[in-house]
């Protein structure tokens, strides 16, 4: 693919001091020239694609700056000026008194053919936002999009700084048949955007550099009126836009919400999460990485939702190879490993599913085909008879898309065990993954219970009969029930399901699991209360352990209170009537 470039460089040279023009011609490389920098009291420089060069050893004088400013006319409110019927931009730096002390002469080029790499997206009728760092070619691509779309649609350009159509009452020929509306002051861009829709009946509006909150709101208003938007904004990735409070509304806005207990358990997240506030203004997001390489987010809403949940979607990468051919590839970003992160809710008690809100992952570090479950064995306290159906492996796993193979009856085979796909409901996923890592087992924690070979839950959740448990039983998915969120219980479960020897727990070495100890102590205290004791004081414990003890008391329909100060704070358990008299 060959580009056709129009730069009108001679018109810019006509306003520069003659000694700078001579230096530029001596260096050559006009196709790579980006900017000419003139700062008062400093040597003039020229910026090229690969670096900066000094044009002359003489310092720029006041006369040199006046020579340029007198030939280009007046600067606008944003300190930008241009040359008639060109795309060049000259920006001024002023001192506190308003005098010009520096000039940036930006070379404007009309590059025909740059839009081919995403022309199918532009012509689809979807609103498109182009992200990119300054100087990467966003405006050039935007100008080309306006020209191509104007061949068949009514296109209006809102040209705030005259970069798209040039600094002239007559737009540059590079915009084709598109109409151009100039903006008197940058702060009025949002008003001109609305005016364009109300007065000129466009099918497409092209906007450069959306950078203020009012402009983002105006863009949303335009999109809701059914007009296609093609715009640009500064930023390199979708993450940049999500973290930008001013522009995040372009992708739907981000807000903090509190989930119900049931929803938090279903998602496997903590209760307070970030979510997208509304539908995005733009349908498609383009990350312009270089002039010849870009990343496409085809569904902005889905991309933002997935990013917020820690499981980014695959993206489409387009680039030009050395021969100029357009190459399209799918890139699968690695999901951030949120297992064990702080605030995951996996510290015990009635916490949710830990912090693992990402896509399915193999805890053992490798991807294996999924094994069949042996449904005749369980761990902890099994559900009451008739409460769960655990069918043979072939019956349950036949519909799965995985390659299913049964476990060997023993572990004499030299082959590594195949992965087990489990959905953890109410179980701390970070602890479950740590237990699997400790035992070197390939455990895959699923986000969708329909894809799991087994459901792992806690006794108190199973007794409540939530919808997920009921649906799993109807699908005849084996359900394994743990007494508590402890490493010991999870290791026993894994050892049982993988047909391993029972692992050596910490308490075998003299280091008892505090959760296991607390469970046994609480069960003994409950029995004492039911046997007639008025109250029982438990041993001092940490906050997560006390929280679990209070939960066990509620299940037993008893009263519990915490007394004392840390680290001697403990739980007292007593009967209902005794607690009322006290």
DRENSELO-375109 format. One record per residue: residue in three letters; x, y, z of N, C-alpha, C in turn. Coordinates in steps of 0.2 Angstrom, whole numbers, plus 5000, padded with zeros to 4 digits. Each point is the difference from the previous one (the first is absolute). Example, Ala and Ser with C-alpha at 12.3 -4.5 7.8 and 13.67 -1.06 7.14 Angstrom:
BEGIN
ALA506649725039499650065000500450065000;SER499850054996500450065001499650055003;
This chain:
BEGIN
UNK500449945000499650065000500450065000;UNK500050054995500350065000499650065002;UNK500350045004499650065002500150064995;UNK499650044999500150064997500050065005;UNK500550045000500150055006500050074997;UNK499650045003500050074998500250045006;UNK500650045000500250035006500150084999;UNK500050024994500150084999500550035004;UNK500649965001500550035004500350064998;UNK500050024993500350064998499650065003;UNK499449995001499650065003500250015007;UNK500249955004500250015006500750035000;UNK500449984996500750034999500050074999;UNK499550024996499950074998499950055006;UNK499849975006499950055006500649995005;UNK500549964999500549995004500650044998;UNK500550025005500650044998500449964995;UNK500350034996500449974994500549965003;UNK500450015005500549965002499749935003;UNK499450005002499749945002499849954994;UNK499850044995499849964994500649974997;UNK500550045000500749974997500249945003;UNK499950005007500249945004499649944999;UNK499350024999499649944999500149974993;UNK500250044995500149974993500749975000;UNK500450025004500749965001499949945003;UNK499649995005499949945003499649954996;UNK499550034996499649964996499449965005;UNK499949944998499549965004499450035001;UNK499750044995499450035002499449965001;UNK500049944998499449955001500049985007;UNK500650005004500049985007500050065005;UNK499950064997500050065004499350015004;UNK500050015006499450005004499950075003;UNK500550045003499950065002500650045000;UNK499950075000500650055000499950045007;UNK500550005004499950035007500450065000;UNK499750065002500350065001499950035007;UNK500550005004499950035007500550055001;UNK499750065003500450065001500649985004;UNK500650024997500649995004500349935000;UNK499749964995500349935000500149994992;UNK500449954999500249984993499349974997;UNK499950014993499449974997500249934999;UNK499449965000500149934999499549974995;UNK500149944997499549974996499949935003;UNK499449985001499849935002499849964994;UNK500449945000499849954995499749945003;UNK499849954996499749945003500549965005;UNK500650014999500549965003500550055005;UNK499850065001500450045005500050074998;UNK500450045003500050074999500750034998;UNK500050054996500650024997500050085001;UNK500650035001500150075001500150034993;UNK499650054999500050034993500550054999;UNK500250045006500550054999500250015007;UNK500750025001500250025007499950075002;UNK499750044996499750065002499449995004;UNK499950045006499450005004499550044996;UNK499449985002499450034997499950075003;UNK499950054996499950075002499350025000;UNK499850055003499450035000499850024993;UNK500450024996499950024993499849934996;UNK500349955001499849934997499349985001;UNK499850015007499349985002499550054996;UNK500250075000499650054997499949984993;UNK500549984997500049994992499549944999;UNK499949955004499649954999499250025001;UNK500050035006499350025002499750054996;UNK500450054997499750054995499749974994;UNK500349944998499849974993499449955001;UNK499949985006499549955001499350035003;UNK500050065002499450035002499949995007;UNK499350005002499950005008499949935002;UNK500149995007500049945003499250005003;UNK499849945000499349995003500150005008;UNK499449985003500050005007500449955003;UNK500149944996500549955003500750014998;UNK500250064997500750014999500249964994;UNK499549994995500249964994499850054994;UNK500549994995499850044993500249954995;UNK499850024994500249954994500150044994;UNK500149974994500250034994499449984995;UNK499850054996499550004996500049944995;UNK499549955000499949954996500649955001;UNK500249995006500549955002499849975006;UNK500349945002499949975007500550015005;UNK500550054999500550015004499750045007;UNK500349995005499750035006500650035004;UNK499950075002500550035003499850025007;UNK500349985005499750015007500550045004;UNK499850055004500450055003500049985008;UNK500650025003500150005007500150075002;UNK499650025005500050075002500350015007;UNK500250065001500250025007499450035004;UNK500150025006499550025004499750064997;UNK500350044997499750064997499749994993;UNK500049944997499749984994500450004994;UNK500750025001500450004994500249934998;UNK500149994994500249944997500849985002;UNK500149955003500749985001500349944998;UNK499549964996500249944997499549984995;UNK500249964995499549984995500249934998;UNK499449964999500149934998499650004993;UNK500449994995499849994993499949934998;UNK499349985001499949934998499849994993;UNK500349954997499949984993499449964999;UNK499550034996499449964999500049974993;UNK499849945000500049964994499449964999;UNK499850014994499449964998500249934997;UNK499949945003500349944998499449964998;UNK499949994994499549964997500149935000;UNK499649965003500049935000500149975007;UNK500150045005500149985007499449965003;UNK499450024997499449975003499949934998;UNK500349984995499949934997500049955006;UNK500450015005500149955005499449995004;UNK499650055001499449995003499450034997;UNK500050004993499550024996499349975001;UNK500149935001499449965001499650025007;UNK500450025005499750025006499650074999;UNK500450044997499750074999499450004996;UNK500049964995499450004995499449955003;UNK500149975006499549965003499450045003;UNK500150065001499550055003500150005008;UNK500449975003500150005007500450065002;UNK499950035006500450055002500749985002;UNK500550034998500749985001500450055004;UNK500449985005500450045004500749984999;UNK500550054998500749984998500450035006;UNK500449955003500450025006500750004997;UNK500450055002500749994999500450065003;UNK500749995000500450055003500150064995;UNK500250065002500150064996500549984994;UNK499850024994500549994995500049934997;UNK499549955002500049944997499649994994;UNK499650054998499650004994499350005000;UNK499750025006499350005001499650044995;UNK500350075000499650054996500149984993;UNK500549974998500149984992499549954999;UNK499949955004499549954999499350025000;UNK499950055005499350035000499850044994;UNK500550044997499950034994499849964994;UNK500449945000499949954995499349975001;UNK499849995006499349975001499550054998;UNK500150065001499550054998499950004992;UNK500650004997500050004992499649944998;UNK500249945002499749944998499249995001;UNK499850025006499350005002499650054996;UNK500350064998499750054997499849984993;UNK500349954997499849984993499349985000;UNK499749975005499349975000499650035006;UNK500250035005499650035005500150075001;UNK499650035004500050075002500550005006;UNK500650034999500550005006500150085002;UNK500050015006500250075003500649995004;UNK500550044999500650005005500050065005;UNK500049985006500150065005500750005001;UNK500350064997500750015000500250055005;UNK500249985006500150055005500750044999;UNK500549964998500650044999500250004993;UNK499649994995500150004993500549954998;UNK500149955003500549954998499849954995;UNK499349995000499749964995500050034993;UNK499750065000499950034994500450064998;UNK500550015005500550064998499750065002;UNK500550055001499850075002499850044995;UNK499449994997499750044995499350005000;UNK499750054997499249994999499849954995;UNK500549984996499949954995500349945002;UNK499749945002500349945003500549974995;UNK500549975003500549974996499749944995;UNK500349994995499749954995500049935003;UNK500449995005500149935003499449985003;UNK499550045002499449985003499449984995;UNK500250014994499549984995499450045000;UNK499449975000499450045000499750015007;UNK500449985005499750025007500050075001;UNK499550025004499950075002500450015007;UNK500250065001500450025005499750055004;UNK499950005007499850055004500650025005;UNK500250065000500550035004499850025007;UNK500450005005499850015007500450065002;UNK499650055002500350075002500549995006;UNK499849965005500449995006500049935002;UNK500549975002500049935001499549985006;UNK499950045004499549995005499349994998;UNK499950034994499349994996499949944996;UNK500549965000499949944995499449965001;UNK499849995006499449965002499450034997;UNK499950075000499550044997499949994993;UNK500650004997500049994992499949934998;UNK500149955004499849944999499349995000;UNK499750035005499249995000499750044994;UNK500350064999499850044994500049974994;UNK500549964999500149964993499449955000;UNK499849975005499549954999499350044999;UNK499950055004499450034999499850044994;UNK500650034997499950044994500249974994;UNK500449954999500349984994499849934998;UNK499649975004499749934998500649954998;UNK500549995004500549964998499949925001;UNK500349964996500049935002500649985004;UNK500550034999500649995003500350065003;UNK500350005006500350065003500749985002;UNK500550044997500749985002500350055004;UNK500349985006500250045005500749995002;UNK500550055000500749995002500150025007;UNK500449965004500250015007499450025005;UNK499649955001499550005006500450005006;UNK500050065004500450005006499750035006;UNK499450024999499650045006499449965002;UNK499850015006499449965002499350024996;UNK500050074998499450024997500049974993;UNK500649994997500149974993499849935000;UNK500149965006499849935000499350005001;UNK499750055004499250005000499750014994;UNK500350054996499750014993500149954996;UNK500549965000500149944996499549955001;UNK499849995007499549955002499350024997;UNK499950075001499350024997500049994992;UNK500550014997500049994993499949934998;UNK500449955004499949934998499349985002;UNK499750035005499349985001499550024995;UNK500250054996499550024995500149964993;UNK500449955000500149964995500550024995;UNK500450055001500650024996500649965001;UNK500349984995500749965001500550055002;UNK500449985004500650055003500649974998;UNK500550044998500749984999500450055003;UNK500349985006500450045004500749985002;UNK500450045003500649985002500150035008;UNK500449975003500250025007500749985002;UNK500350045004500749985002500049945005;UNK500449964999500149945004500249944996;UNK500349955003500349954997499649935000;UNK499749995005499649945001499350015003;UNK499649955000499450005003500050025008;UNK500549975003500150015007500150085001;UNK500450034996500150075001499350045000;UNK499649984996499350034999499649995006;UNK500049935003499649985006500350045006;UNK500650025000500350035006499950084999;UNK499850024995499950084999499350025002;UNK499950035005499350025002499750054996;UNK500350034996499750054995499749974994;UNK500449954998499849974993499749935001;UNK500049975006499749935001499349994998;UNK499650065000499349994997500049984993;UNK500550014996500049984993499949935000;UNK500349965005499949935000499549975005;UNK499650055002499449985004500150025008;UNK500650025001500150035007500149945005;UNK500450015005500149955005499850025007;UNK499649965004499850025006500149945005;UNK500050015006500049955005499349985002;UNK499949935001499349985002500149945005;UNK499549995004500049955005499649944998;UNK500249944999499749944998499649975006;UNK499549964999499749965005500449945001;UNK499949975006500449945002500049954994;UNK499449994998499949944995500450024994;UNK499950064997500450024994500750005001;UNK500350025006500750005001500349935000;UNK499649955003500249935000500049984993;UNK499550024996499949974993500650034996;UNK500250065001500550034996500749985002;UNK500149985007500649985003500450075001;UNK499750055002500350065002499850035006;UNK500450055003499750035006499450044998;UNK499750035005499350035000500050064996;UNK500650045001500050074997500549994994;UNK499750024994500449994994499850064996;UNK500450004994500050064995499649974994;UNK499550044998499649984994499950064996;UNK499849984993499950054995499350035002;UNK500050075000499450035002499450004995;UNK500250014993499550014995500349974994;UNK499650004994500249974994500650054997;UNK500549984997500550044998499850054994;UNK500350054999499850054995500349974993;UNK500649975000500349974994499949935000;UNK499849974995500049934999500649964999;UNK500550034997500649974998500650055003;UNK500549975003500650045002500649974996;UNK500450054998500649994996500650025004;UNK500549965002500650025003500550014995;UNK500250064998500550014995500750005003;UNK500349944999500749995003500550034997;UNK500049994993500550044996499650024993;UNK500450034996499650024993499849944996;UNK500349945002499849944996499849945004;UNK499850025006499849945004499450035005;UNK499549965001499550025004499649945003;UNK499750015006499649955003499250025000;UNK499649954998499350025000499649965005;UNK499650045004499549975005499350014996;UNK499849944998499450014996499450015004;UNK500049985006499450025004500250035007;UNK500050075000500350045005499649985007;UNK499449995000499649985006500349945003;UNK500049944996500349945002500750005002;UNK500450044997500750015002500150035006;UNK499650055002500050045006499849955006;UNK499549974999499749955005500549955002;UNK500349974994500549955001500650025004;UNK500250074998500650025003499950025008;UNK499450025001499850015007500049945004;UNK499849944997500049945004500749965000;UNK500550034997500649975000500249954995;UNK499550004995500149944994500050044994;UNK500550034997499950044994499949954994;UNK499650034995499849964995500550004994;UNK500049954996500550004994499950064996;UNK500550034997500050064996500249984993;UNK499850044995500249994994500650054998;UNK500649984998500550044998500150004993;UNK500150064997500150014993500650044999;UNK500449984995500650044998500249994993;UNK500550044998500249994993500749975000;UNK500149954996500649965000500550044995;UNK500649984999500550034997499850024992;UNK499649964998499750014993499450044999;UNK499850035006499450045000499349965001;UNK500049945000499449965001499750005007;UNK499450005000499750015007499949935003;UNK500349995006499949945003499650005006;UNK499549965001499650005006500149935004;UNK500150025007500149945004499650015007;UNK499849955003499750005007500549995005;UNK500050055005500550005006499649985006;UNK500249955004499749985006500450025006;UNK499850065003500350025006500049965005;UNK500550005004500049965006499650035006;UNK499549975003499650025005500450025006;UNK500050055003500450015007499849955005;UNK500549985003499949945005499850045007;UNK499349995001499850045006499949955006;UNK500249944999499949955006500550025005;UNK499750005006500450025006500150085001;UNK499750044996500050075001499750025006;UNK500250065002499750035006499350024999;UNK499549995005499350014999499749964996;UNK500249934999499749964996499449965004;UNK500050015006499449975004500249935001;UNK500649985000500249935001500349995007;UNK499950045004500350005007499649955005;UNK499549974998499749965004499350025001;UNK499649975005499350025001499649994995;UNK499650044998499550004995500250034994;UNK500650014999500250044994499849974994;UNK500050044994499849974994500549954997;UNK500150014994500449954996500750024999;UNK500350045005500750034999500050054995;UNK500650024998500150054995500149984993;UNK499849944998500149974994499450024995;UNK500050064998499550024995500149994993;UNK500649974999500349994993499749944996;UNK500349994994499849954996500249935003;UNK499849944998500249945002500850005000;UNK500349975005500749995000500249935003;UNK500649984998500249945002500550015006;UNK499849985006500450025006500749965000;UNK500049944996500649965000500550034995;UNK499850054997500550044995500049974993;UNK499649954999499949974993499349994998;UNK499949994994499349994998499949924998;UNK499649975003499949934999499249994998;UNK499949944997499349984999499749985006;UNK499350025000499749995007499849925001;UNK500149985006499949935002499349995002;UNK499849945000499349985003500150005007;UNK499450015004500050005007499849935002;UNK500249985006499849945003499550035005;UNK499449994999499450035004499949965006;UNK500349945001499849965006500450025006;UNK500450055000500450025005499950085002;UNK500150025006499950075001500550015006;UNK499950065003500550035005499650045005;UNK500250005006499650045005499449975001;UNK499550045001499349975001499650004994;UNK499849934998499650004994499350025001;UNK499750024995499350025000499549955002;UNK499550015003499549955002499849964994;UNK499849945001499849964995499450034996;UNK500049994994499450034996500150084999;UNK500550035003500150074998500450024995;UNK500449954997500550014995500049944996;UNK500050014993500149944996500750004997;UNK500449955001500749994997500049954995;UNK499950014994499949954995500749974998;UNK500049954996500749974998500350064995;UNK500649995000500450064996499750004993;UNK499949954996499850004994499450044999;UNK499549995004499450035000500050075001;UNK500450035004500150075002500450044995;UNK500549964997500550044997500050004992;UNK499549964998499949994993499950064996;UNK499650055003499850064996500650055000;UNK500549995004500550055000500450004994;UNK500350064998500450014994500749985001;UNK500249985007500749985001500149934997;UNK500649985000500249934998500049965007;UNK499549965001499949975006500349935000;UNK500449995005500349935001499949995008;UNK499949935001499949995007500749995004;UNK500050015007500650005004500149925000;UNK500749995001500249935001499849985007;UNK499949945001499749975007500650015005;UNK500650004998500550025004500550054997;UNK500550025004500550054998500649974998;UNK500049944997500649964998500350034994;UNK499550034996500250024993500550065001;UNK500550004995500550055000499850074997;UNK499449994997499750074997499850045006;UNK500050074998499850055005499249995001;UNK499750025005499350005001499750054995;UNK499449994998499750044995499650065004;UNK499950054997499750065004499349995002;UNK499850035006499349995003499750074999;UNK499450014997499750064999499450005006;UNK500150055004499650015006499750075001;UNK499450015002499750065001500050015008;UNK500350055002500050015008499450055002;UNK499549975003499550045002500050025008;UNK500250065002500150025007500749975003;UNK500449974996500649985002500650054998;UNK500450015004500650054999500449974994;UNK500050034994500349974995500850015001;UNK500250055003500750015001500349945004;UNK499649985005500349955004499949934996;UNK499549994996500049944996500550004995;UNK500250054997500650004995500649995004;UNK500150035006500649995004500149925002;UNK499449975001500049935002500249964994;UNK499850024994500149964994500850014998;UNK500250065001500750014999500549965005;UNK499850015006500449965005500049934998;UNK499549974998500049934998500149984993;UNK500250054996500250004993499549964996;UNK499450035001499449974996499750054995;UNK499849974994499850054995499250015001;UNK499950055004499350025001499850064996;UNK499550004997499750054996499450035003;UNK500050075002499450035004499650034994;UNK499449974999499650034995499650065003;UNK499850044995499550065001499349984999;UNK499949954996499349984998499949935003;UNK499550005004499949935003499749954995;UNK499850024994499849964995500649964997;UNK500650035000500649974998500449965005;UNK499750005006500449965005499849935000;UNK500549965002499949935001499749985007;UNK500150055005499849995007499950075003;UNK499550015005499950065003500349995007;UNK500450045003500350005006499750065005;UNK499649985005499750055004500149995007;UNK499750045005500149995007499349975002;UNK500049975006499449975003499450055001;UNK500250065003499550055001499750034994;UNK500450004994499750024994499549954997;UNK500349945001499649944997499350005003;UNK500050015007499349995003499550054998;UNK500350064998499550054998499749994993;UNK500249954997499749984993499950064995;UNK500650044999500050054995499849974993;UNK499850054996499949984993500549964996;UNK500650025001500649974997500149935002;UNK499949985006500049935003499549964997;UNK499450035000499449964997500149994993;UNK500250054996500149994993500649954998;UNK500550005005500549954999499849935001;UNK499649995005499749945001499549974994;UNK499750054997499649984994500449984995;UNK500650034999500449984995500449945001;UNK499949975006500349955003500850015000;UNK500250065003500750015001500249985007;UNK500549965001500249985007500150065004;UNK499850005006500150065005500449975006;UNK500550045002500449985005500050055005;UNK499949985007499850055005500650005005;UNK500350065002500550015005499750025006;UNK500249995006499850035006500250075001;UNK500650024997500250075001500550014995;UNK500250075000500550024995500749995003;UNK500249945001500749995002500449964995;UNK500750025001500449964995500049935002;UNK499949975006500049935001499449974997;UNK499450035000499449984997500149994992;UNK500350054997500150014993500549944998;UNK500650005004500549944998499749935000;UNK499549995005499749945001499649994994;UNK499650054998499649994994500449994994;UNK500650034999500449994994500349935000;UNK500249985006500349935000499549954999;UNK499450015002499549954999499850004992;UNK499950064997499850004993500549984995;UNK500650015002500649984996500349935002;UNK499649975005500249935002500850005002;UNK500150055005500750005003500049985007;UNK500549995003500149995007499850075004;UNK499749995006499850065003500650045002;UNK500150074998500650045001500150015007;UNK500750015002500250015007499850075001;UNK499650025005499750065001500550035005;UNK499950075001500550045005499949975007;UNK499449985002499949985007500449945001;UNK500249964995500449945001500750025002;UNK500250064999500650025002500050055006;UNK499450005003500050045006499750074999;UNK499850014994499850074998499249994998;UNK499650015004499349994999499750054996;UNK499549984995499750054996499550045005;UNK500050075001499650035005499249994998;UNK499950004993499349994998499749935002;UNK500449954999499849935002499950005008;UNK500550035004499950005007499450045002;UNK499950054997499450045002499349964998;UNK500049974995499449964998499949955005;UNK500549965002499949955005499850035007;UNK500350055001499850035007499350035000;UNK499850034994499350024999499549955000;UNK500249944997499549955000499949975007;UNK500649995004499949985007499650055004;UNK500150064999499650055004499350004998;UNK499849994994499349994998499749945004;UNK500449955000499749945003499950015008;UNK500550045002499950015008499450055001;UNK499950054996499450045001499349964999;UNK500049954995499449964999500049955006;UNK500549995003500049955006499850035006;UNK499950075000499750035006500550065003;UNK500650014997500450055002499750074999;UNK500150055004499750064999500450044995;UNK500750005001500450034995500749975000;UNK500350014994500749974999500550064997;UNK500550015004500550054997500549964996;UNK500150024994500549974995500750035001;UNK500549974997500750025001500150074996;UNK500450045002500150064996500249984992;UNK499850044996500149994993500050064996;UNK500349994994500050064995499350024997;UNK500050064997499350024997499749954995;UNK500449974995499749964996499849935003;UNK500349985005499849945004499450025004;UNK499950055003499450025004499450014995;UNK500150034994499550014995499749934999;UNK500449954999499849934998499649975006;UNK500350015006499649985006499350035001;UNK500050064998499350035001499549974994;UNK500349994994499649974995499749935002;UNK500549965003499849935003499450015005;UNK500150055004499550015006499350024997;UNK500050044994499450024997499749944997;UNK500449954997499749944997499749965005;UNK500350005006499749965006499550035004;UNK499850064997499450045004500250015007;UNK500650025001500250025007500350074999;UNK500150035006500250075000500850005002;UNK500450054997500750015001500250075000;UNK500450025004500350065001500750005001;UNK500450054997500750015001500150045006;UNK500549985004500250045006500850015001;UNK500250055003500750015001500350044995;UNK500750025001500350044995500649954997;UNK500250024994500549974997500750005004;UNK500349945000499949944996499649955004;UNK499750025006499749955004499250004999;UNK499850034994499350014999499849934998;UNK499449985003499749934999499350004999;UNK499749944998499349994999499749975006;UNK499450025002499649975005499449974997;UNK499849945001499449974997499549995006;UNK499450014999499549995005499349994996;UNK499549975005499449984997499650074999;UNK499449994996499650064998499750035007;UNK499749965004499750035006500550035005;UNK500649965000500550035005500250074998;UNK500150004993500350074997499550055001;UNK499349995000499550055001500050025007;UNK500149965005500050025007500650045002;UNK500649984997500650035001500050074997;
